[in-house]
Amino acid sequence: MPICRFRPALPALAAALLTTMTALTPAQAQAPALPSAEQTDPAKLGWMVGSPPPPDKVIRFEDGSGYRFPQLRWSFSHQRQLIPTTNVSRGVGAVSPLPRAERNDLDAVRFTPLGKTEPLTWAQAFDANYTDGIVVLHKGRVVYERYAGVFRPEGQHIAMSVTKSFFGTIGAILVAEGQLDENAVVAKYVPELQDTAFGDATIRQLLDMRTGLKYSENYADPNAEIWAHVRAGGVLPRPPGYSGPKSFYEFLQTVKKEGEHGGPFTYKTVNTDALGWVIRRVTGKGVGQNLGERIWSQLGMEQDAYFSVDSVGNEFAGGGLNTSLRDLARFGELMRNGGQAGGRQVIPKAVVDDIRKGGDRSAFGGYPTLPGWSYRNMWWVSHNAHGAFMARGVHGQAIYIDPAAEMVIARYASHPLAGNVNNDPTSLPAYHAIALHLMANPR
């Protein structure tokens, strides 16, 4: 089957909302025969080049081509050209420099992918994961930075579900400040959700995604609630005659309860949109403004960020953030340093410590590439010997923080398969191998 047809636009678009596809086993994930990163290089394929581009090189939102592989290798770096967006200001202060100390020895670092016996090098992993850009910080200095395709240092890329970790952090900050009671129910802050599945869920259950919701993200099921969610928010083109909810918040008011809150961790994007509404209601500011004021303008970011928004301007808190690569790394460095940047405590240290401690490991399961991990405040926590923790987004978006190695890795990618189960076997051991190498070979 040709690669342009094996992932039709509809599943690929909904997949952009998720952090991992738990239904896939590693063997199933490896089944499709995929073209290489070189064969699908968006610059070489000439997408959207010309005045106007040739008809067969045009990418549009309304026909779903923006989320069809290999076109998504272009659109992930050009979301603003396809959908409505709103700005996240970096403020008017000076850019905080990232000291540079590039190393030429990282490309040769070898590791063995999960489930394999043949090693790969760090350089080989770049293309194996369809990487668009990656930067490695060691002790706050850039030791490695590389881009591919149409993504550039001055450009912005969609963060997908890495977005969730920003708002899990902001939600935890509001708890630390006393603006949110983590034991209070969602309906206390958003009465409109009283009669929905969220009404009697606590803020803590929302932050840790331990809610009982009738909400499926099974791509194979055309009746799964994920489809209604993304159509409501305008992330997916709506069919002719569509009469369903027309915003993220309208959709939230249709979600029904299934099971009890406080049970096993179950990853569902809709939780983050509910948290976004809570944040907006408590602060009186949109989630983008909260991000701009509390984090983006505090770190000396190089560029503004931006958000995809629905038809009434609500930001997609579950996966709509777009940033530059270096700015993504700056946020990772803030978390590595316990919430400090430029001699100031931007995020309360107790919030970062709570994230690093992780959630209930007994409640976490179903992720074959993440044994022993947990989930806390919308961060993924490894509990490995280095205390590594991550922000994760489909198609390979990641912030990987290794406190023991004093290392942060930020990566943007456009892997043809959405679930991170497809790139974890290469990514996770590669990150750890770089950490070990930096620790063993300090400069």
C-alpha positions in Angstrom: 0.0 0.0 0.0 1.5 3.4 -0.9 2.6 5.4 2.1 0.4 8.3 1.2 -2.6 6.1 1.8 -1.7 3.9 4.7 -2.5 6.8 7.2 -5.5 8.6 5.9 -6.1 12.2 6.9 -8.7 11.5 9.5 -6.8 9.2 11.9 -3.5 11.1 11.4 -5.2 14.3 12.5 -6.7 12.9 15.6 -3.5 11.2 16.4 -1.9 14.6 16.6 -3.7 15.0 20.0 -2.3 12.0 21.8 0.9 11.2 23.6 1.1 7.5 23.0 -1.0 4.8 21.4 -1.5 2.2 24.1 -3.4 -0.2 21.9 -0.3 -0.9 19.8 2.2 -3.5 20.7 5.8 -2.9 19.6 5.4 -5.7 17.0 2.3 -4.0 15.5 4.0 -0.6 15.6 6.8 -1.9 13.5 4.5 -3.5 10.9 4.2 -0.8 8.3 7.0 -0.4 5.8 7.9 3.3 6.0 9.8 5.5 3.5 12.9 7.1 4.9 13.3 10.5 6.3 15.4 11.4 3.2 12.7 10.2 0.9 10.1 12.3 2.7 12.2 15.4 3.2 9.6 18.2 2.8 12.2 20.6 1.3 13.2 18.1 -1.3 9.5 17.3 -2.1 8.8 21.0 -2.7 5.6 21.3 -0.7 4.1 24.8 -1.0 6.9 26.1 -3.1 5.9 28.5 -6.0 3.7 31.4 -6.7 1.4 29.6 -6.5 2.6 26.1 -5.8 1.7 23.4 -8.4 -1.7 21.8 -7.5 -0.1 18.6 -6.4 2.2 20.5 -4.0 -0.5 22.5 -2.2 -1.3 21.6 1.4 -4.7 22.7 2.9 -6.5 22.4 6.1 -10.0 21.7 4.8 -9.1 18.6 2.8 -7.0 17.1 5.6 -3.8 17.1 3.7 -2.1 19.2 6.4 -2.2 16.1 8.6 -1.5 13.4 6.0 2.0 11.9 5.7 4.3 13.0 4.2 2.7 16.5 3.9 2.7 16.8 7.7 6.5 17.0 7.5 5.9 20.5 6.1 2.8 21.5 8.0 4.2 20.8 11.5 6.5 23.7 10.9 3.8 25.9 9.3 0.7 25.6 11.5 0.0 29.3 11.4 -0.5 29.1 7.6 -3.2 26.6 7.9 -5.3 27.3 11.0 -6.4 30.3 13.3 -3.8 31.1 16.0 -3.2 33.5 18.8 0.1 34.8 20.1 2.1 34.0 23.3 4.3 37.0 23.9 7.9 36.8 24.9 7.6 40.3 26.4 9.9 43.1 25.6 13.0 42.2 27.6 16.4 41.0 26.3 16.9 37.5 25.1 18.5 35.2 27.6 21.6 33.8 25.8 22.2 30.1 25.6 26.0 29.6 26.0 27.4 27.4 23.3 30.0 24.7 23.7 29.3 22.5 20.7 30.9 19.0 20.7 31.8 16.8 17.7 31.7 13.6 19.6 28.0 13.0 20.2 27.1 11.8 16.7 29.3 8.7 17.3 27.7 7.7 20.6 26.2 4.2 20.2 23.2 2.6 21.8 21.0 -0.4 21.3 17.4 0.2 20.5 14.8 -1.5 22.7 14.0 -4.9 21.4 17.0 -4.9 19.0 20.5 -6.4 19.1 22.2 -4.2 16.5 23.4 -0.8 17.8 22.7 2.6 16.3 24.6 5.9 16.6 23.1 9.2 17.7 23.6 10.5 14.2 21.6 7.6 12.7 18.8 8.1 15.3 18.2 11.6 13.9 16.8 10.3 10.6 15.4 7.1 12.1 13.0 9.2 14.1 12.2 11.7 11.3 13.7 14.4 13.4 13.0 18.0 12.4 15.3 19.6 15.0 17.1 18.6 18.2 19.1 20.5 20.7 21.1 19.1 23.7 21.9 21.3 26.7 24.6 20.2 29.2 25.0 22.3 32.3 23.0 25.0 30.5 25.2 25.1 27.4 24.3 24.1 23.9 26.5 21.1 23.1 24.5 19.9 20.0 22.0 21.4 17.7 20.8 20.2 14.3 17.8 20.9 12.0 16.3 19.2 8.9 13.7 19.6 6.3 11.9 22.9 6.4 12.4 23.6 10.2 14.9 26.3 11.1 16.2 27.9 14.3 14.0 31.0 13.6 10.9 28.9 12.9 8.3 27.4 15.1 7.0 23.8 15.3 3.9 22.3 16.8 4.6 20.8 20.2 1.5 18.5 20.2 1.0 17.0 23.7 4.2 18.5 25.1 1.7 21.4 25.5 0.0 19.5 28.3 3.1 19.7 30.5 3.1 23.5 30.4 -0.5 23.6 31.7 0.0 20.8 34.2 2.8 22.9 35.5 0.7 26.1 35.6 -2.2 24.2 37.2 0.3 23.0 39.9 1.6 26.6 40.4 -2.0 27.8 41.0 -2.4 25.0 43.6 0.9 26.1 45.3 -0.3 29.7 45.3 -3.6 28.7 46.9 -5.7 29.8 43.9 -6.7 26.2 43.3 -7.6 23.6 45.8 -6.4 20.3 44.4 -9.0 18.5 46.5 -11.9 20.6 45.2 -14.1 19.4 42.4 -14.0 20.9 39.0 -17.5 22.2 39.2 -16.5 24.5 42.0 -14.5 26.5 39.5 -16.5 25.8 36.3 -20.2 25.4 37.2 -21.0 24.7 33.6 -19.3 21.3 34.0 -21.5 20.4 37.0 -23.6 17.8 35.1 -20.7 16.4 33.1 -18.1 13.7 33.8 -15.8 16.5 35.1 -18.2 17.9 37.6 -17.2 15.7 40.6 -13.6 15.0 39.5 -11.0 16.8 41.7 -8.4 19.1 40.4 -5.8 16.5 41.4 -7.5 13.8 39.5 -7.6 16.1 36.5 -3.9 17.0 36.8 -2.9 13.3 37.0 -5.5 12.1 34.4 -7.2 9.7 36.8 -10.7 10.6 35.7 -13.5 8.2 34.8 -14.7 9.5 31.4 -16.7 8.0 28.6 -14.2 9.1 26.1 -12.4 6.9 23.6 -9.3 7.7 21.6 -9.5 4.6 19.5 -8.8 5.7 16.0 -10.3 2.6 14.4 -13.7 3.5 15.8 -15.4 6.2 13.8 -17.8 6.8 16.7 -15.0 7.4 19.2 -15.4 10.6 21.2 -12.0 11.8 20.0 -13.5 12.6 16.6 -16.2 14.8 18.2 -13.6 16.6 20.3 -11.3 17.6 17.5 -14.2 18.6 15.2 -15.7 20.8 17.9 -12.3 22.6 18.3 -11.8 23.0 14.6 -8.7 20.8 14.7 -10.4 18.5 12.2 -12.4 19.7 9.2 -16.1 19.3 9.8 -18.2 17.3 7.4 -21.0 19.0 5.4 -24.1 19.6 7.6 -22.1 19.4 10.8 -24.3 20.3 13.8 -22.3 19.3 16.8 -20.4 21.4 19.4 -18.5 24.3 17.8 -15.8 25.0 20.5 -13.7 23.0 22.9 -15.7 24.2 25.9 -19.0 23.3 24.2 -17.7 19.8 23.7 -16.5 19.5 27.3 -20.1 20.0 28.4 -21.1 16.8 26.5 -18.6 14.4 28.2 -20.3 11.7 30.3 -18.9 9.8 33.2 -17.8 6.2 32.9 -16.4 4.4 35.9 -15.1 6.2 39.0 -12.6 9.0 39.4 -9.3 8.2 41.1 -8.8 4.9 39.4 -5.9 4.0 37.0 -4.1 6.6 35.0 -5.9 6.9 31.6 -4.4 9.3 29.2 -7.1 11.5 27.6 -6.5 14.8 25.9 -9.9 16.2 27.0 -8.6 16.4 30.6 -6.2 19.1 29.6 -8.8 21.2 27.9 -10.9 20.9 31.1 -7.9 22.1 33.1 -7.5 24.9 30.6 -11.0 26.1 31.3 -10.4 25.9 35.1 -7.2 28.0 34.7 -9.0 30.5 32.6 -11.9 30.8 35.1 -9.6 31.1 38.1 -7.2 33.6 36.7 -9.5 35.5 34.4 -7.0 35.1 31.6 -6.7 32.7 28.7 -4.2 29.9 28.9 -2.0 31.6 26.3 -1.8 34.7 28.4 -1.1 32.7 31.5 1.7 30.9 29.7 3.1 34.2 28.4 3.0 36.0 31.7 4.1 33.2 34.0 6.7 31.5 31.8 7.4 32.8 28.3 8.1 36.4 29.3 10.1 35.3 32.3 12.8 33.3 30.5 14.2 35.7 27.9 12.8 33.6 25.1 14.0 34.2 21.6 10.6 34.2 20.0 6.9 34.5 20.7 5.1 31.2 20.7 1.6 30.7 19.3 -1.5 28.6 19.9 -4.1 27.1 17.6 -7.6 28.3 18.7 -11.2 27.3 18.2 -13.9 29.3 16.6 -14.3 31.5 19.7 -10.7 32.0 20.4 -10.1 29.3 23.1 -6.6 27.9 22.9 -6.1 24.2 22.4 -4.5 23.5 25.8 -4.3 19.8 24.9 -1.9 20.1 22.0 -1.9 23.4 20.2 1.3 25.2 21.3 3.9 26.1 18.7 7.4 27.2 19.7 11.0 27.5 18.5 13.3 24.6 19.5 15.7 26.6 21.6 12.8 28.1 23.6 11.5 24.6 24.2 14.9 23.8 25.6 14.9 26.9 27.8 11.7 25.6 29.5 13.4 22.2 30.0 16.4 24.0 31.6 14.0 25.9 33.9 12.6 22.6 35.1 16.0 21.0 35.5 17.1 23.9 37.7 14.2 23.5 40.0 12.2 26.4 38.6 15.0 28.9 38.7 16.2 31.1 35.8 18.3 34.2 35.9 18.6 34.1 39.6 14.8 34.2 40.1 12.3 31.5 41.2 10.0 31.5 38.2 8.2 28.3 39.2 8.0 27.3 42.9 10.6 24.7 43.7 8.0 22.6 45.5 6.1 22.3 42.2 9.1 21.0 40.3 10.0 18.6 43.2 6.5 17.2 43.2 6.6 16.6 39.4 10.0 14.9 39.7 8.8 12.7 42.5 6.2 11.3 40.1 2.7 9.9 40.6 1.3 6.6 41.8 3.3 4.0 40.0 0.7 1.3 40.7 -1.9 3.3 38.8 0.3 3.5 35.7 0.2 0.8 33.0 -0.4 -0.2 29.4 2.8 1.4 28.0 5.2 -1.3 26.8 8.1 1.1 26.3 7.6 2.8 29.7 7.8 0.1 32.4 7.9 1.5 35.9 7.0 5.1 34.9 4.3 7.3 36.4 2.4 10.5 35.5 2.2 13.6 37.6 0.9 17.1 36.8 0.9 16.1 33.1 4.5 15.1 33.1 5.9 11.6 32.4 8.3 10.4 35.1 10.8 7.6 34.5 11.9 6.8 38.1 15.2 5.6 36.6 18.5 6.0 38.3 19.0 9.5 36.9 15.5 10.7 37.9 14.7 11.5 34.2 11.3 13.0 33.4 9.7 14.1 30.2 7.1 16.1 28.3 5.9 14.0 25.4 3.9 14.6 22.2 2.9 12.4 19.3 5.0 12.1 16.2 8.2 12.5 18.3 7.9 15.8 20.2 9.8 15.7 23.5 11.5 17.5 26.3 13.8 15.0 28.1 15.3 16.2 31.4 18.1 14.2 33.1 18.9 15.9 36.4 21.8 13.5 37.2 23.5 14.2 33.9 22.6 18.0 34.1 21.2 17.5 30.6 18.1 18.7 28.7 17.1 17.4 25.2 14.4 19.2 23.2 13.3 17.5 20.0 10.7 18.3 17.3 9.9 15.6 14.8 7.4 14.5 12.1 7.4 10.7 12.5 4.8 9.1 10.2 3.3 7.1 13.0 1.7 9.1 15.8 2.3 7.0 18.9 5.5 7.3 20.8 5.6 3.6 21.1 7.0 3.8 17.5 10.0 6.0 18.3 10.6 5.3 22.0 12.7 2.1 21.2 15.1 4.4 19.4 14.7 7.7 21.4 14.7 6.6 25.0 18.0 4.6 24.9 19.6 7.3 22.8 18.8 10.0 25.3 20.2 7.9 28.1 23.3 7.0 26.1 24.0 10.7 25.6 23.5 11.4 29.3 26.0 8.7 30.2 28.5 10.0 27.6 28.3 13.5 28.9 28.8 12.4 32.5 31.8 10.2 31.5 33.3 12.9 29.2 32.8 16.3 30.8 34.2 19.4 29.2 
